[in-house]
Amino acid sequence: MLKSEEIKKKVVPNAAEVVEIIEETKDTKTYKIFIKGKVSDEFRPGRFLMVYLKGSGEIPISLSDLAQDKDNGVLAILTVRGVGVVSQYMLSKVREGDKIGVRGPFGNGWPIENARGKDILIAGGGIGFAPLRPILNYIRKNRKDFGKVYLVYGARSPWDMLYKYELESYKELPNSEIHFTIDRPAEGWKGEVGLVPDILGRIKLSTDAWSFICGPEIMMKIASKRLYEFGMDPKRIFVSLERRMRCGIGICGTCQFGHYYVCKDGPVFSYKDVYRYMEVEGI
Ligand SMILES: Cc1cc2nc3c(=O)[nH]c(=O)nc-3n(C[C@H](O)[C@H](O)[C@H](O)COP(=O)(O)OP(=O)(O)OC[C@H]3O[C@@H](n4cnc5c(N)ncnc54)[C@H](O)[C@@H]3O)c2cc1C
């Protein structure tokens, strides 16, 4: 149970300065923000910040890269797709040099440390690739600690691909198999065509790989099931779930999913823990 002082610290946003904005696609931008008084240890891959925009609202946004320690604070990276009121406000109104509010980081994060020595599969669809990117960059920094790396990243079209400026560099990762795919053929596209679960069905994975999946829920459901049926241990298949959130700290109940709160118990869950809820529409 959280004490009232602890709760106060977690519910009052800190000011963060927007240091740089990168235009990724027509509806998605990446923000580098400086948060004073924080250290990078807290900013583990898979965790998220509650981003508060005065006059608009507050939304959960995942860390989309490893955070960097700076003098007296941390540089954190967020990638936002404009889908509704707050996210579109962020895209259209927030400029470099502006201050925004942030709380967190919250959530459990990907259990990447536990996967040391193992083969790793990273499967991302659309904006779901954002929370997976820190895993990939963590492995790139600690290459010797992990086995073979499989990456399958899918977007609707070539123009919807995030991080175009670094995608090619993933292919230089030793002992890796990198797949970029789009939903439908497009002029000039030289990568693969097909949905992420279909690509997973085509590649030769080792059954003791640890899998980290994020994307539209239907994609996570089909991909996890496919990997499970292929023989992977459901305790080693992880998905990051998205639900509407308010408090971010397991008090309000807005993000309830089965008997879990996505903000506090997740957002990362093993397939073993959530497969029965993922089968039910509308939870
Ligand atoms: C842990 C977590 C991490 C996230 N990380 C990212 C990220 O890195 N980048 C990013 O762009 N987005 C991320 N999201 C999603 C993001 O929080 C939502 O897109 C945002 O809250 C939408 O708010 P809005 O005010 O812009 O849209 P609204 O105006 O509230 O809604 C627009 C439309 O989206 C639907 N919608 C809104 N929120 C959700 C939701 N959580 N689940 C399902 N449908 C929803 C609404 O029903 C409506 O149809 C994350 C969500 C969670 C829970």
PDBQT file of the ligand as one rigid body, heavy atoms in Angstrom, charges set to zero:
ROOT
HETATM    1  C1  LIG A 301       1.505   1.718 -21.286  1.00  0.00    +0.000 C 
HETATM    2  C2  LIG A 301       1.153   2.463 -22.549  1.00  0.00    +0.000 A 
HETATM    3  C3  LIG A 301       2.160   2.904 -23.375  1.00  0.00    +0.000 A 
HETATM    4  C4  LIG A 301       1.865   3.604 -24.532  1.00  0.00    +0.000 A 
HETATM    5  N1  LIG A 301       2.885   4.030 -25.320  1.00  0.00    +0.000 NA
HETATM    6  C5  LIG A 301       2.624   4.773 -26.406  1.00  0.00    +0.000 A 
HETATM    7  C6  LIG A 301       3.683   5.296 -27.201  1.00  0.00    +0.000 A 
HETATM    8  O1  LIG A 301       4.867   5.054 -26.943  1.00  0.00    +0.000 OA
HETATM    9  N2  LIG A 301       3.355   6.064 -28.250  1.00  0.00    +0.000 N 
HETATM   10  C7  LIG A 301       2.051   6.348 -28.594  1.00  0.00    +0.000 A 
HETATM   11  O2  LIG A 301       1.811   7.066 -29.573  1.00  0.00    +0.000 OA
HETATM   12  N3  LIG A 301       1.036   5.829 -27.883  1.00  0.00    +0.000 NA
HETATM   13  C8  LIG A 301       1.281   5.092 -26.795  1.00  0.00    +0.000 A 
HETATM   14  N4  LIG A 301       0.247   4.604 -26.036  1.00  0.00    +0.000 N 
HETATM   15  C9  LIG A 301      -1.130   4.917 -26.461  1.00  0.00    +0.000 C 
HETATM   16  C10 LIG A 301      -1.494   6.324 -26.044  1.00  0.00    +0.000 C 
HETATM   17  O3  LIG A 301      -1.480   6.424 -24.651  1.00  0.00    +0.000 OA
HETATM   18  C11 LIG A 301      -2.882   6.642 -26.597  1.00  0.00    +0.000 C 
HETATM   19  O4  LIG A 301      -2.790   6.753 -27.993  1.00  0.00    +0.000 OA
HETATM   20  C12 LIG A 301      -3.384   7.940 -26.023  1.00  0.00    +0.000 C 
HETATM   21  O5  LIG A 301      -3.688   7.759 -24.660  1.00  0.00    +0.000 OA
HETATM   22  C13 LIG A 301      -4.613   8.396 -26.759  1.00  0.00    +0.000 C 
HETATM   23  O6  LIG A 301      -5.090   9.563 -26.130  1.00  0.00    +0.000 OA
HETATM   24  P1  LIG A 301      -5.693  10.750 -26.974  1.00  0.00    +0.000 P 
HETATM   25  O7  LIG A 301      -6.240  11.772 -26.016  1.00  0.00    +0.000 OA
HETATM   26  O8  LIG A 301      -4.696  11.234 -27.961  1.00  0.00    +0.000 OA
HETATM   27  O9  LIG A 301      -6.833  10.053 -27.776  1.00  0.00    +0.000 OA
HETATM   28  P2  LIG A 301      -8.392   9.961 -27.405  1.00  0.00    +0.000 P 
HETATM   29  O10 LIG A 301      -9.040  11.206 -27.910  1.00  0.00    +0.000 OA
HETATM   30  O11 LIG A 301      -8.562   9.626 -25.978  1.00  0.00    +0.000 OA
HETATM   31  O12 LIG A 301      -8.792   8.688 -28.242  1.00  0.00    +0.000 OA
HETATM   32  C14 LIG A 301      -8.656   8.585 -29.636  1.00  0.00    +0.000 C 
HETATM   33  C15 LIG A 301      -9.069   7.190 -30.084  1.00  0.00    +0.000 C 
HETATM   34  O13 LIG A 301      -8.155   6.197 -29.580  1.00  0.00    +0.000 OA
HETATM   35  C16 LIG A 301      -8.836   5.296 -28.692  1.00  0.00    +0.000 C 
HETATM   36  N5  LIG A 301      -7.937   5.099 -27.563  1.00  0.00    +0.000 N 
HETATM   37  C17 LIG A 301      -7.384   6.047 -26.800  1.00  0.00    +0.000 A 
HETATM   38  N6  LIG A 301      -6.565   5.506 -25.885  1.00  0.00    +0.000 NA
HETATM   39  C18 LIG A 301      -6.608   4.176 -26.075  1.00  0.00    +0.000 A 
HETATM   40  C19 LIG A 301      -5.987   3.075 -25.451  1.00  0.00    +0.000 A 
HETATM   41  N7  LIG A 301      -5.123   3.212 -24.443  1.00  0.00    +0.000 N 
HETATM   42  N8  LIG A 301      -6.276   1.842 -25.892  1.00  0.00    +0.000 NA
HETATM   43  C20 LIG A 301      -7.129   1.668 -26.903  1.00  0.00    +0.000 A 
HETATM   44  N9  LIG A 301      -7.738   2.677 -27.547  1.00  0.00    +0.000 NA
HETATM   45  C21 LIG A 301      -7.498   3.910 -27.144  1.00  0.00    +0.000 A 
HETATM   46  C22 LIG A 301     -10.105   5.998 -28.299  1.00  0.00    +0.000 C 
HETATM   47  O14 LIG A 301     -11.131   5.088 -27.969  1.00  0.00    +0.000 OA
HETATM   48  C23 LIG A 301     -10.436   6.774 -29.580  1.00  0.00    +0.000 C 
HETATM   49  O15 LIG A 301     -11.002   5.953 -30.540  1.00  0.00    +0.000 OA
HETATM   50  C24 LIG A 301       0.500   3.884 -24.889  1.00  0.00    +0.000 A 
HETATM   51  C25 LIG A 301      -0.512   3.423 -24.064  1.00  0.00    +0.000 A 
HETATM   52  C26 LIG A 301      -0.194   2.712 -22.909  1.00  0.00    +0.000 A 
HETATM   53  C27 LIG A 301      -1.303   2.229 -22.028  1.00  0.00    +0.000 C 
ENDROOT
TORSDOF 0
